[in-house]
Amino acid sequence: MDSLVDALSGAYQEFVAASAVVLESKESSNGQKTAATDAALENFKQKWELFRVACDQAEEFVESVKQRIGSECLVDEATGTVSGKPGQPAASGLQPISAVRLEQMSKAVRWLVIELQHGSGANNASAVHPNPSAPFDARFSEDAAQ
């Protein structure tokens, strides 16, 4: 994570420096278009793109960490491995489920989200679940009751 922060900081510093060079070249040329201002603008565009890439990478990292933490918390909660914290209710009254079963359900939800994001949720729903009256795996007792 430190290298990601360093890369983002470096890209930002280079972007700011490039913008200062653009302003200085415009000022020294009295606002006229010159080879120096064109070069400064081109360098500015390159630094802007590099900064955007660094921002995108940092955002992807943050999203992946959020998802991982959320998944870990969900697994802990569902499998009953979370101990009660002071000041919070101890149990929700729900029966814990196996981590394997939770992962299967999580994957099914992820696939449905991906299909919906691609606009194919309604068109391919029957391909994903050929029997719409049994969308869950009947091998698991918690699904059979649904």
N, C-alpha and C positions, 0 to 999 in steps of 0.2 A: 504494500500500500504506500510505503514511503516513496518508492520509485515513481509511482503514479502521481503522487502529490508534487514531487520534484519535477516531473515532466510537464505537468500542468502549469506549475509556477514558472518554469523556464520558458514555455511557449507563450505565457502571458507577458513576461518581461520582454521577449523578443518582439511581440506584437506591439507593445507600448513604445518600444524603441523605434520600430519601423514607422509608427504613426508620427513620432516626433521628427523623424527624418523627412517625411512627406511635408509636414508643416514648415520645416526649415527650408526645404528646397523650393516650396511655393513662395515663401517670403523672399528668398534670395533672388528669385527670378521675377519678382514683382507680379506674381500671379500668371505669368506667361507660361505656355507649354514649352518645355525644353526636354532635351534628352535626359537630363538629370531628374526632372520631375517625373518623367515617364518611368525611369528606372526605379525611383523611389516608390511610385505607385505600384509597380509590378512586385517589388519586394514586399510592400505592405500587403498586397493580395495574397502572396505566398505565406506570409506570417499569419495572416488572418485564417487561412485554410488550416495551417498547422495547429493554431490555437483551437479551432473548431474540432479538429480531430482529437486533440487532447481532452477537450471538454466531453466529447462523445465517449471516449474511452473511460473517463472518470465516471460518467453517468452510468455506463454499462456495468462498471464495477460495483457502484453503489446499489444498483438494481439487483445484481446477482447476490450481493451480501444480504439485502433485504429479503429476497426469496429464500435464501438458505436459512436465515434466522427464523423466518416465518415457518418454513417446513420443519425445522428442528423443534420449534415450540409446539407446532401442531402434533408432531409425532410424540413428543413428551406428554402433552396433554391427553392425547388419545390412548396412549399405552399406559397411562397412570404412573409414569415415572417422575412426575413433577411433585415435589413435596410442597406442602402448604406454606405460603409465605406469611410472615407476621402481619396481622391486620387484614388478611384476605380470607374469604370463606375457604374451608379446607377441601371440600369435594363438591362436584356438580351433580352427583347422583347418577351420572352416566356410566355404563359399564365400559371398561377399557376394551379396545379392539387390538388385534395384532398389528404390528408395524408393517408386516407384509401386506395385509389386507388394506391398510391405510394407504400404502404406496400404490397399490392397484387402483384404488378409488381416485387417488390424486392424479395418476396418469390418465385415467378416463376423463376426468374433468379438464385436464390440460388439453387433451385432444379435442374435446368439444369446444373449448375456447378458441383453439387454433382454427377449427372449422368455421366457427362463427365469425372470426376476424377475417377470414378469406371469403366470406359470403356464401359458403357452401353448406352451411348447417342444415337448412331445410332440404336441399337437394340430395344430400348424401346421408341423411339420418337413417334411412332404411338400410344402407350398406354397412353402417357402423353397428347398428343393432337390428339384425334381421327380424327379430321377434320383438316388436315394440311393447308387448305386454310383459316381457321379462328382460328389462334393460340391465339387470344385475346378474351376477354369477350365482346360480342356485346352489353351488357347492358350499357356500358360506351360509351359516344359519341366520346371521343377521339380515342377509339379503332375501332369504326364502320367506321370512316373516313379512316382507314389504309387499 
